[in-house]
Amino acid sequence: MADPHTIATFAFAQMRRDPEFRGQFPWLRNTIVCVESDLTADVLSDRTTHHFPDGGTLACYYPDDQRFMFIHAKPGLVEELSSESVVANDAGRTLTIGMLVDSIYSHRNGDYSDLPKFAGRVAEASTKEIEKSLALA
């Protein structure tokens, strides 16, 4: 079986090639692809800060569910916080990106209407068919 990071990378790349997907998610720009078990500090403070210092989106892959959650993200150290900001203190480096995404968006069944305006661009997509076509699963 392939590594979850490999599956996530190839699945996201394949999804981005689909015009229907791009039409449905035109706001996915400057995207960091990660796996739900990645440490939040690594994703937000290291990768996002290095590659997209002004922020971008995360494609968080959940291997067991064969799905992505897409969210907007700003780099780790944000100087100006607003009432819409989510701050996580992870001094022990134990918080995973999946925990953070789940704490905000889980169990919504696609209803994100009560989230702050910046989070209006939140979505999920199944990778089941893509994984079958890529023969990675």
Backbone hydrogen bonds, N-H to C=O, Kabsch-Sander energy under -0.5 kcal/mol:
donor,donor_aa,acceptor,acceptor_aa,energy
2,A,136,L,-1.0
7,I,3,D,-2.2
8,A,4,P,-2.7
9,T,5,H,-2.4
10,F,6,T,-2.6
11,A,7,I,-2.9
12,F,8,A,-2.5
13,A,9,T,-2.2
14,Q,10,F,-2.3
15,M,11,A,-2.4
16,R,12,F,-2.5
17,R,13,A,-0.9
17,R,14,Q,-0.5
18,D,14,Q,-0.6
18,D,15,M,-1.3
22,R,18,D,-2.4
23,G,19,P,-2.2
24,Q,20,E,-1.9
25,F,21,F,-2.3
28,L,25,F,-1.5
29,R,27,W,-1.3
32,I,57,T,-2.6
33,V,31,T,-0.6
34,C,32,I,-0.5
34,C,59,A,-2.5
36,E,61,Y,-2.8
38,D,35,V,-3.0
40,T,95,L,-3.0
43,V,39,L,-2.0
44,L,40,T,-3.0
45,S,40,T,-0.6
45,S,41,A,-1.3
46,D,41,A,-1.3
47,R,42,D,-2.6
48,T,43,V,-2.6
49,T,44,L,-0.8
50,H,46,D,-2.2
51,H,47,R,-2.9
52,F,48,T,-2.4
55,G,52,F,-2.4
56,G,73,A,-2.6
57,T,29,R,-0.7
57,T,30,N,-1.5
58,L,71,I,-3.1
59,A,32,I,-2.7
60,C,58,L,-0.7
60,C,69,M,-3.0
61,Y,34,C,-3.0
61,Y,59,A,-0.7
62,Y,67,R,-3.0
65,D,62,Y,-0.5
66,Q,62,Y,-1.3
67,R,62,Y,-1.2
68,F,125,A,-2.9
69,M,60,C,-2.0
70,F,123,A,-3.3
71,I,58,L,-1.7
73,A,56,G,-2.6
76,G,44,L,-1.7
78,V,76,G,-1.0
79,E,77,L,-0.6
81,L,79,E,-0.7
85,S,82,S,-1.6
87,V,85,S,-0.5
90,D,88,A,-0.8
93,R,90,D,-1.9
97,I,38,D,-3.0
98,G,36,E,-2.1
100,L,96,T,-1.8
101,V,97,I,-2.7
102,D,98,G,-2.8
103,S,99,M,-2.3
104,I,100,L,-1.1
104,I,101,V,-0.5
105,Y,101,V,-2.9
106,S,102,D,-1.9
108,R,105,Y,-0.6
111,D,108,R,-2.1
112,Y,110,G,-0.9
115,L,112,Y,-1.7
119,A,116,P,-1.4
120,G,117,K,-2.2
121,R,118,F,-0.6
122,V,120,G,-1.1
123,A,70,F,-1.7
125,A,68,F,-1.9
127,T,66,Q,-2.9
128,K,66,Q,-0.7
131,E,127,T,-3.1
132,K,128,K,-2.0
133,S,129,E,-2.5
134,L,130,I,-2.2
135,A,131,E,-0.8
135,A,132,K,-0.6
136,L,131,E,-1.8
137,A,131,E,-0.7
